[in-house]
Amino acid sequence: MINIRKCISCGLRAEKNSFIRVYKNLKKNIFVDCEKNKDGRGAYICNNINCFKNAKKKKKLERAFKNTKINFSEVYLEIEKNIK
């Protein structure tokens, strides 16, 4: 079975492995999930710089993880490191 996910920035639907996954654990901490198998609420961003910039500009992660009071700048730096 193929796991299809949707990019929160551009709306592209593709296989789970082609995205960068960001997730929120039960303690409401946000992390970049390089292995794509951690438990928690997840959001996916295409693995390209344009989608990342658009998501950052339009605060897509903040919307995906509403009611989470953290500083997303650290999360955005971690995502930027993982973009190929």
N, CA, C and O atoms as a Maestro MAE file, in Angstrom:
{
 s_m_m2io_version
 :::
 2.0.0
}

f_m_ct {
 s_m_title
 :::
 protein
 m_atom[336] {
  # First column is atom index #
  i_m_mmod_type
  r_m_x_coord
  r_m_y_coord
  r_m_z_coord
  i_m_residue_number
  s_m_chain_name
  s_m_pdb_residue_name
  s_m_pdb_atom_name
  i_m_atomic_number
  :::
  1 25 0.841 -1.191 0.000 1 A "MET " " N  " 7
  2 3 0.000 0.000 0.000 1 A "MET " " CA " 6
  3 2 0.885 1.252 0.000 1 A "MET " " C  " 6
  4 15 1.841 1.339 0.771 1 A "MET " " O  " 8
  5 25 0.572 2.191 -0.842 2 A "ILE " " N  " 7
  6 3 1.333 3.429 -0.951 2 A "ILE " " CA " 6
  7 2 0.716 4.471 -0.023 2 A "ILE " " C  " 6
  8 15 -0.492 4.707 -0.053 2 A "ILE " " O  " 8
  9 25 1.564 5.093 0.808 3 A "ASN " " N  " 7
  10 3 1.114 6.141 1.718 3 A "ASN " " CA " 6
  11 2 1.189 7.491 1.024 3 A "ASN " " C  " 6
  12 15 2.279 8.011 0.786 3 A "ASN " " O  " 8
  13 25 0.029 8.061 0.697 4 A "ILE " " N  " 7
  14 3 -0.049 9.347 0.010 4 A "ILE " " CA " 6
  15 2 -0.284 10.443 1.052 4 A "ILE " " C  " 6
  16 15 -1.142 10.315 1.926 4 A "ILE " " O  " 8
  17 25 0.492 11.520 0.941 5 A "ARG " " N  " 7
  18 3 0.352 12.669 1.826 5 A "ARG " " CA " 6
  19 2 0.237 13.932 0.978 5 A "ARG " " C  " 6
  20 15 0.474 13.907 -0.230 5 A "ARG " " O  " 8
  21 25 -0.134 15.046 1.635 6 A "LYS " " N  " 7
  22 3 -0.342 16.312 0.939 6 A "LYS " " CA " 6
  23 2 0.551 17.395 1.546 6 A "LYS " " C  " 6
  24 15 0.625 17.533 2.767 6 A "LYS " " O  " 8
  25 25 1.219 18.150 0.701 7 A "CYS " " N  " 7
  26 3 2.070 19.247 1.140 7 A "CYS " " CA " 6
  27 2 1.198 20.375 1.694 7 A "CYS " " C  " 6
  28 15 0.212 20.763 1.067 7 A "CYS " " O  " 8
  29 25 1.560 20.905 2.874 8 A "ILE " " N  " 7
  30 3 0.774 21.990 3.460 8 A "ILE " " CA " 6
  31 2 0.996 23.311 2.743 8 A "ILE " " C  " 6
  32 15 0.244 24.264 2.950 8 A "ILE " " O  " 8
  33 25 2.017 23.376 1.906 9 A "SER " " N  " 7
  34 3 2.330 24.618 1.210 9 A "SER " " CA " 6
  35 2 1.681 24.690 -0.167 9 A "SER " " C  " 6
  36 15 0.936 25.627 -0.456 9 A "SER " " O  " 8
  37 25 1.962 23.698 -1.020 10 A "CYS " " N  " 7
  38 3 1.476 23.766 -2.406 10 A "CYS " " CA " 6
  39 2 0.297 22.842 -2.693 10 A "CYS " " C  " 6
  40 15 -0.360 22.989 -3.724 10 A "CYS " " O  " 8
  41 25 0.018 21.892 -1.797 11 A "GLY " " N  " 7
  42 3 -1.100 20.979 -1.995 11 A "GLY " " CA " 6
  43 2 -0.781 19.754 -2.829 11 A "GLY " " C  " 6
  44 15 -1.674 18.960 -3.123 11 A "GLY " " O  " 8
  45 25 0.474 19.585 -3.218 12 A "LEU " " N  " 7
  46 3 0.876 18.418 -4.004 12 A "LEU " " CA " 6
  47 2 0.643 17.139 -3.211 12 A "LEU " " C  " 6
  48 15 0.983 17.056 -2.031 12 A "LEU " " O  " 8
  49 25 0.062 16.150 -3.870 13 A "ARG " " N  " 7
  50 3 -0.126 14.834 -3.252 13 A "ARG " " CA " 6
  51 2 0.914 13.894 -3.842 13 A "ARG " " C  " 6
  52 15 1.060 13.780 -5.059 13 A "ARG " " O  " 8
  53 25 1.633 13.222 -2.945 14 A "ALA " " N  " 7
  54 3 2.696 12.315 -3.392 14 A "ALA " " CA " 6
  55 2 2.973 11.300 -2.285 14 A "ALA " " C  " 6
  56 15 2.356 11.331 -1.221 14 A "ALA " " O  " 8
  57 25 3.919 10.396 -2.564 15 A "GLU " " N  " 7
  58 3 4.297 9.403 -1.573 15 A "GLU " " CA " 6
  59 2 4.901 10.079 -0.352 15 A "GLU " " C  " 6
  60 15 5.566 11.110 -0.454 15 A "GLU " " O  " 8
  61 25 4.658 9.484 0.790 16 A "LYS " " N  " 7
  62 3 5.110 9.997 2.076 16 A "LYS " " CA " 6
  63 2 6.620 10.269 2.088 16 A "LYS " " C  " 6
  64 15 7.067 11.247 2.688 16 A "LYS " " O  " 8
  65 25 7.399 9.417 1.435 17 A "ASN " " N  " 7
  66 3 8.853 9.539 1.463 17 A "ASN " " CA " 6
  67 2 9.398 10.732 0.696 17 A "ASN " " C  " 6
  68 15 10.571 11.072 0.851 17 A "ASN " " O  " 8
  69 25 8.585 11.375 -0.121 18 A "SER " " N  " 7
  70 3 9.074 12.507 -0.899 18 A "SER " " CA " 6
  71 2 8.922 13.840 -0.153 18 A "SER " " C  " 6
  72 15 9.267 14.889 -0.698 18 A "SER " " O  " 8
  73 25 8.415 13.814 1.077 19 A "PHE " " N  " 7
  74 3 8.195 15.017 1.867 19 A "PHE " " CA " 6
  75 2 9.108 15.079 3.084 19 A "PHE " " C  " 6
  76 15 9.714 14.085 3.483 19 A "PHE " " O  " 8
  77 25 9.188 16.268 3.657 20 A "ILE " " N  " 7
  78 3 9.777 16.448 4.973 20 A "ILE " " CA " 6
  79 2 8.616 16.452 5.959 20 A "ILE " " C  " 6
  80 15 7.643 17.183 5.774 20 A "ILE " " O  " 8
  81 25 8.716 15.638 7.007 21 A "ARG " " N  " 7
  82 3 7.632 15.544 7.991 21 A "ARG " " CA " 6
  83 2 7.996 16.325 9.247 21 A "ARG " " C  " 6
  84 15 9.101 16.211 9.777 21 A "ARG " " O  " 8
  85 25 7.040 17.118 9.704 22 A "VAL " " N  " 7
  86 3 7.152 17.838 10.964 22 A "VAL " " CA " 6
  87 2 6.034 17.297 11.839 22 A "VAL " " C  " 6
  88 15 4.910 17.118 11.371 22 A "VAL " " O  " 8
  89 25 6.333 17.037 13.105 23 A "TYR " " N  " 7
  90 3 5.292 16.471 13.959 23 A "TYR " " CA " 6
  91 2 5.271 17.103 15.335 23 A "TYR " " C  " 6
  92 15 6.259 17.675 15.793 23 A "TYR " " O  " 8
  93 25 4.129 16.987 15.982 24 A "LYS " " N  " 7
  94 3 3.931 17.467 17.345 24 A "LYS " " CA " 6
  95 2 3.690 16.259 18.224 24 A "LYS " " C  " 6
  96 15 2.796 15.458 17.951 24 A "LYS " " O  " 8
  97 25 4.492 16.117 19.296 25 A "ASN " " N  " 7
  98 3 4.306 14.986 20.198 25 A "ASN " " CA " 6
  99 2 3.237 15.308 21.247 25 A "ASN " " C  " 6
  100 15 2.631 16.379 21.212 25 A "ASN " " O  " 8
  101 25 3.012 14.401 22.155 26 A "LEU " " N  " 7
  102 3 1.960 14.582 23.169 26 A "LEU " " CA " 6
  103 2 2.235 15.742 24.117 26 A "LEU " " C  " 6
  104 15 1.306 16.293 24.708 26 A "LEU " " O  " 8
  105 25 3.497 16.116 24.267 27 A "LYS " " N  " 7
  106 3 3.861 17.242 25.127 27 A "LYS " " CA " 6
  107 2 3.807 18.569 24.383 27 A "LYS " " C  " 6
  108 15 4.243 19.596 24.903 27 A "LYS " " O  " 8
  109 25 3.274 18.547 23.167 28 A "LYS " " N  " 7
  110 3 3.114 19.723 22.304 28 A "LYS " " CA " 6
  111 2 4.440 20.355 21.908 28 A "LYS " " C  " 6
  112 15 4.538 21.574 21.768 28 A "LYS " " O  " 8
  113 25 5.460 19.518 21.729 29 A "ASN " " N  " 7
  114 3 6.735 19.971 21.191 29 A "ASN " " CA " 6
  115 2 6.775 19.630 19.710 29 A "ASN " " C  " 6
  116 15 6.269 18.587 19.295 29 A "ASN " " O  " 8
  117 25 7.375 20.504 18.916 30 A "ILE " " N  " 7
  118 3 7.434 20.325 17.466 30 A "ILE " " CA " 6
  119 2 8.842 19.882 17.073 30 A "ILE " " C  " 6
  120 15 9.833 20.442 17.541 30 A "ILE " " O  " 8
  121 25 8.919 18.865 16.203 31 A "PHE " " N  " 7
  122 3 10.195 18.327 15.739 31 A "PHE " " CA " 6
  123 2 10.121 18.023 14.249 31 A "PHE " " C  " 6
  124 15 9.038 17.838 13.693 31 A "PHE " " O  " 8
  125 25 11.285 17.973 13.611 32 A "VAL " " N  " 7
  126 3 11.389 17.476 12.241 32 A "VAL " " CA " 6
  127 2 11.649 15.985 12.351 32 A "VAL " " C  " 6
  128 15 12.568 15.560 13.050 32 A "VAL " " O  " 8
  129 25 10.850 15.195 11.667 33 A "ASP " " N  " 7
  130 3 10.921 13.730 11.745 33 A "ASP " " CA " 6
  131 2 11.609 13.201 10.488 33 A "ASP " " C  " 6
  132 15 10.963 12.966 9.467 33 A "ASP " " O  " 8
  133 25 12.912 13.017 10.576 34 A "CYS " " N  " 7
  134 3 13.677 12.528 9.421 34 A "CYS " " CA " 6
  135 2 13.320 11.087 9.069 34 A "CYS " " C  " 6
  136 15 13.395 10.700 7.902 34 A "CYS " " O  " 8
  137 25 12.934 10.289 10.066 35 A "GLU " " N  " 7
  138 3 12.600 8.887 9.823 35 A "GLU " " CA " 6
  139 2 11.151 8.692 9.375 35 A "GLU " " C  " 6
  140 15 10.794 7.626 8.874 35 A "GLU " " O  " 8
  141 25 10.325 9.712 9.555 36 A "LYS " " N  " 7
  142 3 8.917 9.713 9.144 36 A "LYS " " CA " 6
  143 2 8.091 8.610 9.809 36 A "LYS " " C  " 6
  144 15 7.201 8.033 9.183 36 A "LYS " " O  " 8
  145 25 8.390 8.318 11.084 37 A "ASN " " N  " 7
  146 3 7.630 7.281 11.770 37 A "ASN " " CA " 6
  147 2 7.374 7.578 13.244 37 A "ASN " " C  " 6
  148 15 6.964 6.679 13.979 37 A "ASN " " O  " 8
  149 25 7.597 8.790 13.692 38 A "LYS " " N  " 7
  150 3 7.367 9.143 15.084 38 A "LYS " " CA " 6
  151 2 5.872 9.308 15.340 38 A "LYS " " C  " 6
  152 15 5.111 9.698 14.454 38 A "LYS " " O  " 8
  153 25 5.472 9.003 16.572 39 A "ASP " " N  " 7
  154 3 4.072 9.166 16.953 39 A "ASP " " CA " 6
  155 2 3.744 10.645 17.142 39 A "ASP " " C  " 6
  156 15 4.545 11.407 17.682 39 A "ASP " " O  " 8
  157 25 2.582 11.028 16.698 40 A "GLY " " N  " 7
  158 3 2.136 12.400 16.887 40 A "GLY " " CA " 6
  159 2 1.494 12.962 15.640 40 A "GLY " " C  " 6
  160 15 1.502 12.334 14.581 40 A "GLY " " O  " 8
  161 25 0.943 14.144 15.776 41 A "ARG " " N  " 7
  162 3 0.288 14.859 14.684 41 A "ARG " " CA " 6
  163 2 1.344 15.331 13.705 41 A "ARG " " C  " 6
  164 15 2.299 15.994 14.109 41 A "ARG " " O  " 8
  165 25 1.198 15.008 12.433 42 A "GLY " " N  " 7
  166 3 2.208 15.349 11.443 42 A "GLY " " CA " 6
  167 2 1.712 16.307 10.381 42 A "GLY " " C  " 6
  168 15 0.518 16.387 10.091 42 A "GLY " " O  " 8
  169 25 2.664 17.035 9.806 43 A "ALA " " N  " 7
  170 3 2.411 17.895 8.655 43 A "ALA " " CA " 6
  171 2 3.573 17.680 7.683 43 A "ALA " " C  " 6
  172 15 4.702 17.428 8.103 43 A "ALA " " O  " 8
  173 25 3.294 17.779 6.406 44 A "TYR " " N  " 7
  174 3 4.284 17.465 5.381 44 A "TYR " " CA " 6
  175 2 4.537 18.665 4.488 44 A "TYR " " C  " 6
  176 15 3.615 19.392 4.118 44 A "TYR " " O  " 8
  177 25 5.831 18.862 4.144 45 A "ILE " " N  " 7
  178 3 6.245 19.931 3.233 45 A "ILE " " CA " 6
  179 2 7.097 19.304 2.138 45 A "ILE " " C  " 6
  180 15 7.942 18.452 2.415 45 A "ILE " " O  " 8
  181 25 6.877 19.724 0.895 46 A "CYS " " N  " 7
  182 3 7.701 19.236 -0.214 46 A "CYS " " CA " 6
  183 2 9.172 19.478 0.084 46 A "CYS " " C  " 6
  184 15 9.538 20.415 0.794 46 A "CYS " " O  " 8
  185 25 9.987 18.628 -0.462 47 A "ASN " " N  " 7
  186 3 11.426 18.711 -0.235 47 A "ASN " " CA " 6
  187 2 12.078 19.649 -1.255 47 A "ASN " " C  " 6
  188 15 13.022 19.269 -1.948 47 A "ASN " " O  " 8
  189 25 11.563 20.872 -1.334 48 A "ASN " " N  " 7
  190 3 12.195 21.879 -2.199 48 A "ASN " " CA " 6
  191 2 12.106 23.246 -1.540 48 A "ASN " " C  " 6
  192 15 11.218 23.499 -0.726 48 A "ASN " " O  " 8
  193 25 13.016 24.103 -1.891 49 A "ILE " " N  " 7
  194 3 13.162 25.388 -1.223 49 A "ILE " " CA " 6
  195 2 11.971 26.319 -1.461 49 A "ILE " " C  " 6
  196 15 11.639 27.115 -0.582 49 A "ILE " " O  " 8
  197 25 11.322 26.240 -2.627 50 A "ASN " " N  " 7
  198 3 10.193 27.128 -2.915 50 A "ASN " " CA " 6
  199 2 8.997 26.832 -2.012 50 A "ASN " " C  " 6
  200 15 8.361 27.755 -1.504 50 A "ASN " " O  " 8
  201 25 8.693 25.563 -1.812 51 A "CYS " " N  " 7
  202 3 7.590 25.208 -0.913 51 A "CYS " " CA " 6
  203 2 7.919 25.611 0.517 51 A "CYS " " C  " 6
  204 15 7.057 26.093 1.252 51 A "CYS " " O  " 8
  205 25 9.166 25.411 0.901 52 A "PHE " " N  " 7
  206 3 9.584 25.800 2.247 52 A "PHE " " CA " 6
  207 2 9.412 27.300 2.460 52 A "PHE " " C  " 6
  208 15 8.858 27.726 3.473 52 A "PHE " " O  " 8
  209 25 9.887 28.102 1.506 53 A "LYS " " N  " 7
  210 3 9.776 29.561 1.641 53 A "LYS " " CA " 6
  211 2 8.321 30.010 1.692 53 A "LYS " " C  " 6
  212 15 7.963 30.892 2.472 53 A "LYS " " O  " 8
  213 25 7.480 29.395 0.853 54 A "ASN " " N  " 7
  214 3 6.058 29.724 0.847 54 A "ASN " " CA " 6
  215 2 5.402 29.357 2.187 54 A "ASN " " C  " 6
  216 15 4.617 30.133 2.732 54 A "ASN " " O  " 8
  217 25 5.729 28.175 2.709 55 A "ALA " " N  " 7
  218 3 5.165 27.735 3.990 55 A "ALA " " CA " 6
  219 2 5.586 28.666 5.120 55 A "ALA " " C  " 6
  220 15 4.791 28.988 6.003 55 A "ALA " " O  " 8
  221 25 6.830 29.089 5.084 56 A "LYS " " N  " 7
  222 3 7.335 29.997 6.115 56 A "LYS " " CA " 6
  223 2 6.676 31.370 6.014 56 A "LYS " " C  " 6
  224 15 6.268 31.947 7.021 56 A "LYS " " O  " 8
  225 25 6.576 31.885 4.793 57 A "LYS " " N  " 7
  226 3 5.995 33.214 4.562 57 A "LYS " " CA " 6
  227 2 4.522 33.259 4.987 57 A "LYS " " C  " 6
  228 15 4.075 34.224 5.607 57 A "LYS " " O  " 8
  229 25 3.778 32.203 4.643 58 A "LYS " " N  " 7
  230 3 2.341 32.184 4.931 58 A "LYS " " CA " 6
  231 2 1.997 31.498 6.256 58 A "LYS " " C  " 6
  232 15 0.825 31.284 6.565 58 A "LYS " " O  " 8
  233 25 3.033 31.154 7.041 59 A "LYS " " N  " 7
  234 3 2.864 30.564 8.373 59 A "LYS " " CA " 6
  235 2 2.006 29.297 8.341 59 A "LYS " " C  " 6
  236 15 1.104 29.116 9.159 59 A "LYS " " O  " 8
  237 25 2.307 28.439 7.388 60 A "LYS " " N  " 7
  238 3 1.542 27.202 7.217 60 A "LYS " " CA " 6
  239 2 1.712 26.236 8.388 60 A "LYS " " C  " 6
  240 15 0.754 25.566 8.773 60 A "LYS " " O  " 8
  241 25 2.912 26.152 8.960 61 A "LEU " " N  " 7
  242 3 3.110 25.255 10.108 61 A "LEU " " CA " 6
  243 2 2.346 25.746 11.327 61 A "LEU " " C  " 6
  244 15 1.778 24.949 12.073 61 A "LEU " " O  " 8
  245 25 2.333 27.050 11.529 62 A "GLU " " N  " 7
  246 3 1.584 27.600 12.658 62 A "GLU " " CA " 6
  247 2 0.106 27.239 12.552 62 A "GLU " " C  " 6
  248 15 -0.546 26.958 13.558 62 A "GLU " " O  " 8
  249 25 -0.415 27.249 11.333 63 A "ARG " " N  " 7
  250 3 -1.820 26.873 11.118 63 A "ARG " " CA " 6
  251 2 -2.037 25.375 11.301 63 A "ARG " " C  " 6
  252 15 -3.037 24.948 11.879 63 A "ARG " " O  " 8
  253 25 -1.088 24.584 10.802 64 A "ALA " " N  " 7
  254 3 -1.217 23.130 10.917 64 A "ALA " " CA " 6
  255 2 -1.169 22.679 12.377 64 A "ALA " " C  " 6
  256 15 -1.832 21.715 12.761 64 A "ALA " " O  " 8
  257 25 -0.389 23.378 13.172 65 A "PHE " " N  " 7
  258 3 -0.253 23.030 14.588 65 A "PHE " " CA " 6
  259 2 -0.846 24.117 15.463 65 A "PHE " " C  " 6
  260 15 -0.201 24.593 16.398 65 A "PHE " " O  " 8
  261 25 -2.068 24.508 15.161 66 A "LYS " " N  " 7
  262 3 -2.725 25.559 15.943 66 A "LYS " " CA " 6
  263 2 -2.793 25.154 17.414 66 A "LYS " " C  " 6
  264 15 -2.747 23.972 17.755 66 A "LYS " " O  " 8
  265 25 -2.901 26.145 18.255 67 A "ASN " " N  " 7
  266 3 -2.925 25.974 19.711 67 A "ASN " " CA " 6
  267 2 -1.601 25.469 20.266 67 A "ASN " " C  " 6
  268 15 -1.563 24.904 21.359 67 A "ASN " " O  " 8
  269 25 -0.526 25.664 19.531 68 A "THR " " N  " 7
  270 3 0.805 25.299 20.004 68 A "THR " " CA " 6
  271 2 1.598 26.585 20.166 68 A "THR " " C  " 6
  272 15 1.838 27.296 19.190 68 A "THR " " O  " 8
  273 25 1.998 26.882 21.368 69 A "LYS " " N  " 7
  274 3 2.705 28.129 21.659 69 A "LYS " " CA " 6
  275 2 4.200 27.868 21.727 69 A "LYS " " C  " 6
  276 15 4.761 27.701 22.810 69 A "LYS " " O  " 8
  277 25 4.846 27.835 20.562 70 A "ILE " " N  " 7
  278 3 6.297 27.672 20.523 70 A "ILE " " CA " 6
  279 2 6.878 28.639 19.512 70 A "ILE " " C  " 6
  280 15 6.152 29.275 18.748 70 A "ILE " " O  " 8
  281 25 8.194 28.740 19.519 71 A "ASN " " N  " 7
  282 3 8.904 29.566 18.561 71 A "ASN " " CA " 6
  283 2 9.214 28.714 17.328 71 A "ASN " " C  " 6
  284 15 10.058 27.820 17.394 71 A "ASN " " O  " 8
  285 25 8.556 28.977 16.229 72 A "PHE " " N  " 7
  286 3 8.721 28.169 15.019 72 A "PHE " " CA " 6
  287 2 10.021 28.467 14.277 72 A "PHE " " C  " 6
  288 15 10.365 27.740 13.345 72 A "PHE " " O  " 8
  289 25 10.748 29.508 14.657 73 A "SER " " N  " 7
  290 3 11.979 29.828 13.937 73 A "SER " " CA " 6
  291 2 13.000 28.695 14.029 73 A "SER " " C  " 6
  292 15 13.713 28.432 13.061 73 A "SER " " O  " 8
  293 25 13.080 28.025 15.173 74 A "GLU " " N  " 7
  294 3 13.990 26.884 15.318 74 A "GLU " " CA " 6
  295 2 13.562 25.719 14.429 74 A "GLU " " C  " 6
  296 15 14.402 25.037 13.842 74 A "GLU " " O  " 8
  297 25 12.273 25.501 14.334 75 A "VAL " " N  " 7
  298 3 11.745 24.427 13.492 75 A "VAL " " CA " 6
  299 2 12.049 24.734 12.029 75 A "VAL " " C  " 6
  300 15 12.456 23.841 11.286 75 A "VAL " " O  " 8
  301 25 11.859 25.983 11.605 76 A "TYR " " N  " 7
  302 3 12.148 26.359 10.220 76 A "TYR " " CA " 6
  303 2 13.636 26.181 9.893 76 A "TYR " " C  " 6
  304 15 13.974 25.773 8.782 76 A "TYR " " O  " 8
  305 25 14.516 26.477 10.833 77 A "LEU " " N  " 7
  306 3 15.954 26.262 10.611 77 A "LEU " " CA " 6
  307 2 16.265 24.783 10.419 77 A "LEU " " C  " 6
  308 15 17.066 24.420 9.558 77 A "LEU " " O  " 8
  309 25 15.636 23.936 11.214 78 A "GLU " " N  " 7
  310 3 15.850 22.493 11.096 78 A "GLU " " CA " 6
  311 2 15.329 21.964 9.759 78 A "GLU " " C  " 6
  312 15 15.964 21.112 9.139 78 A "GLU " " O  " 8
  313 25 14.185 22.463 9.317 79 A "ILE " " N  " 7
  314 3 13.634 22.041 8.018 79 A "ILE " " CA " 6
  315 2 14.583 22.465 6.902 79 A "ILE " " C  " 6
  316 15 14.857 21.688 5.987 79 A "ILE " " O  " 8
  317 25 15.077 23.681 6.978 80 A "GLU " " N  " 7
  318 3 15.973 24.196 5.944 80 A "GLU " " CA " 6
  319 2 17.236 23.340 5.828 80 A "GLU " " C  " 6
  320 15 17.757 23.155 4.728 80 A "GLU " " O  " 8
  321 25 17.726 22.825 6.937 81 A "LYS " " N  " 7
  322 3 18.892 21.929 6.931 81 A "LYS " " CA " 6
  323 2 18.593 20.626 6.211 81 A "LYS " " C  " 6
  324 15 19.485 20.036 5.602 81 A "LYS " " O  " 8
  325 25 17.332 20.166 6.275 82 A "ASN " " N  " 7
  326 3 16.952 18.865 5.711 82 A "ASN " " CA " 6
  327 2 16.529 18.926 4.257 82 A "ASN " " C  " 6
  328 15 16.336 17.879 3.638 82 A "ASN " " O  " 8
  329 25 16.376 20.117 3.686 83 A "ILE " " N  " 7
  330 3 15.980 20.241 2.283 83 A "ILE " " CA " 6
  331 2 17.157 19.827 1.407 83 A "ILE " " C  " 6
  332 15 18.289 20.270 1.602 83 A "ILE " " O  " 8
  333 25 16.860 18.968 0.439 84 A "LYS " " N  " 7
  334 3 17.919 18.462 -0.455 84 A "LYS " " CA " 6
  335 2 18.001 19.288 -1.705 84 A "LYS " " C  " 6
  336 15 18.830 19.014 -2.573 84 A "LYS " " O  " 8
  :::
 }
 m_bond[335] {
  # First column is bond index #
  i_m_from
  i_m_to
  i_m_order
  :::
  1 1 2 1
  2 2 3 1
  3 3 4 2
  4 3 5 1
  5 5 6 1
  6 6 7 1
  7 7 8 2
  8 7 9 1
  9 9 10 1
  10 10 11 1
  11 11 12 2
  12 11 13 1
  13 13 14 1
  14 14 15 1
  15 15 16 2
  16 15 17 1
  17 17 18 1
  18 18 19 1
  19 19 20 2
  20 19 21 1
  21 21 22 1
  22 22 23 1
  23 23 24 2
  24 23 25 1
  25 25 26 1
  26 26 27 1
  27 27 28 2
  28 27 29 1
  29 29 30 1
  30 30 31 1
  31 31 32 2
  32 31 33 1
  33 33 34 1
  34 34 35 1
  35 35 36 2
  36 35 37 1
  37 37 38 1
  38 38 39 1
  39 39 40 2
  40 39 41 1
  41 41 42 1
  42 42 43 1
  43 43 44 2
  44 43 45 1
  45 45 46 1
  46 46 47 1
  47 47 48 2
  48 47 49 1
  49 49 50 1
  50 50 51 1
  51 51 52 2
  52 51 53 1
  53 53 54 1
  54 54 55 1
  55 55 56 2
  56 55 57 1
  57 57 58 1
  58 58 59 1
  59 59 60 2
  60 59 61 1
  61 61 62 1
  62 62 63 1
  63 63 64 2
  64 63 65 1
  65 65 66 1
  66 66 67 1
  67 67 68 2
  68 67 69 1
  69 69 70 1
  70 70 71 1
  71 71 72 2
  72 71 73 1
  73 73 74 1
  74 74 75 1
  75 75 76 2
  76 75 77 1
  77 77 78 1
  78 78 79 1
  79 79 80 2
  80 79 81 1
  81 81 82 1
  82 82 83 1
  83 83 84 2
  84 83 85 1
  85 85 86 1
  86 86 87 1
  87 87 88 2
  88 87 89 1
  89 89 90 1
  90 90 91 1
  91 91 92 2
  92 91 93 1
  93 93 94 1
  94 94 95 1
  95 95 96 2
  96 95 97 1
  97 97 98 1
  98 98 99 1
  99 99 100 2
  100 99 101 1
  101 101 102 1
  102 102 103 1
  103 103 104 2
  104 103 105 1
  105 105 106 1
  106 106 107 1
  107 107 108 2
  108 107 109 1
  109 109 110 1
  110 110 111 1
  111 111 112 2
  112 111 113 1
  113 113 114 1
  114 114 115 1
  115 115 116 2
  116 115 117 1
  117 117 118 1
  118 118 119 1
  119 119 120 2
  120 119 121 1
  121 121 122 1
  122 122 123 1
  123 123 124 2
  124 123 125 1
  125 125 126 1
  126 126 127 1
  127 127 128 2
  128 127 129 1
  129 129 130 1
  130 130 131 1
  131 131 132 2
  132 131 133 1
  133 133 134 1
  134 134 135 1
  135 135 136 2
  136 135 137 1
  137 137 138 1
  138 138 139 1
  139 139 140 2
  140 139 141 1
  141 141 142 1
  142 142 143 1
  143 143 144 2
  144 143 145 1
  145 145 146 1
  146 146 147 1
  147 147 148 2
  148 147 149 1
  149 149 150 1
  150 150 151 1
  151 151 152 2
  152 151 153 1
  153 153 154 1
  154 154 155 1
  155 155 156 2
  156 155 157 1
  157 157 158 1
  158 158 159 1
  159 159 160 2
  160 159 161 1
  161 161 162 1
  162 162 163 1
  163 163 164 2
  164 163 165 1
  165 165 166 1
  166 166 167 1
  167 167 168 2
  168 167 169 1
  169 169 170 1
  170 170 171 1
  171 171 172 2
  172 171 173 1
  173 173 174 1
  174 174 175 1
  175 175 176 2
  176 175 177 1
  177 177 178 1
  178 178 179 1
  179 179 180 2
  180 179 181 1
  181 181 182 1
  182 182 183 1
  183 183 184 2
  184 183 185 1
  185 185 186 1
  186 186 187 1
  187 187 188 2
  188 187 189 1
  189 189 190 1
  190 190 191 1
  191 191 192 2
  192 191 193 1
  193 193 194 1
  194 194 195 1
  195 195 196 2
  196 195 197 1
  197 197 198 1
  198 198 199 1
  199 199 200 2
  200 199 201 1
  201 201 202 1
  202 202 203 1
  203 203 204 2
  204 203 205 1
  205 205 206 1
  206 206 207 1
  207 207 208 2
  208 207 209 1
  209 209 210 1
  210 210 211 1
  211 211 212 2
  212 211 213 1
  213 213 214 1
  214 214 215 1
  215 215 216 2
  216 215 217 1
  217 217 218 1
  218 218 219 1
  219 219 220 2
  220 219 221 1
  221 221 222 1
  222 222 223 1
  223 223 224 2
  224 223 225 1
  225 225 226 1
  226 226 227 1
  227 227 228 2
  228 227 229 1
  229 229 230 1
  230 230 231 1
  231 231 232 2
  232 231 233 1
  233 233 234 1
  234 234 235 1
  235 235 236 2
  236 235 237 1
  237 237 238 1
  238 238 239 1
  239 239 240 2
  240 239 241 1
  241 241 242 1
  242 242 243 1
  243 243 244 2
  244 243 245 1
  245 245 246 1
  246 246 247 1
  247 247 248 2
  248 247 249 1
  249 249 250 1
  250 250 251 1
  251 251 252 2
  252 251 253 1
  253 253 254 1
  254 254 255 1
  255 255 256 2
  256 255 257 1
  257 257 258 1
  258 258 259 1
  259 259 260 2
  260 259 261 1
  261 261 262 1
  262 262 263 1
  263 263 264 2
  264 263 265 1
  265 265 266 1
  266 266 267 1
  267 267 268 2
  268 267 269 1
  269 269 270 1
  270 270 271 1
  271 271 272 2
  272 271 273 1
  273 273 274 1
  274 274 275 1
  275 275 276 2
  276 275 277 1
  277 277 278 1
  278 278 279 1
  279 279 280 2
  280 279 281 1
  281 281 282 1
  282 282 283 1
  283 283 284 2
  284 283 285 1
  285 285 286 1
  286 286 287 1
  287 287 288 2
  288 287 289 1
  289 289 290 1
  290 290 291 1
  291 291 292 2
  292 291 293 1
  293 293 294 1
  294 294 295 1
  295 295 296 2
  296 295 297 1
  297 297 298 1
  298 298 299 1
  299 299 300 2
  300 299 301 1
  301 301 302 1
  302 302 303 1
  303 303 304 2
  304 303 305 1
  305 305 306 1
  306 306 307 1
  307 307 308 2
  308 307 309 1
  309 309 310 1
  310 310 311 1
  311 311 312 2
  312 311 313 1
  313 313 314 1
  314 314 315 1
  315 315 316 2
  316 315 317 1
  317 317 318 1
  318 318 319 1
  319 319 320 2
  320 319 321 1
  321 321 322 1
  322 322 323 1
  323 323 324 2
  324 323 325 1
  325 325 326 1
  326 326 327 1
  327 327 328 2
  328 327 329 1
  329 329 330 1
  330 330 331 1
  331 331 332 2
  332 331 333 1
  333 333 334 1
  334 334 335 1
  335 335 336 2
  :::
 }
}
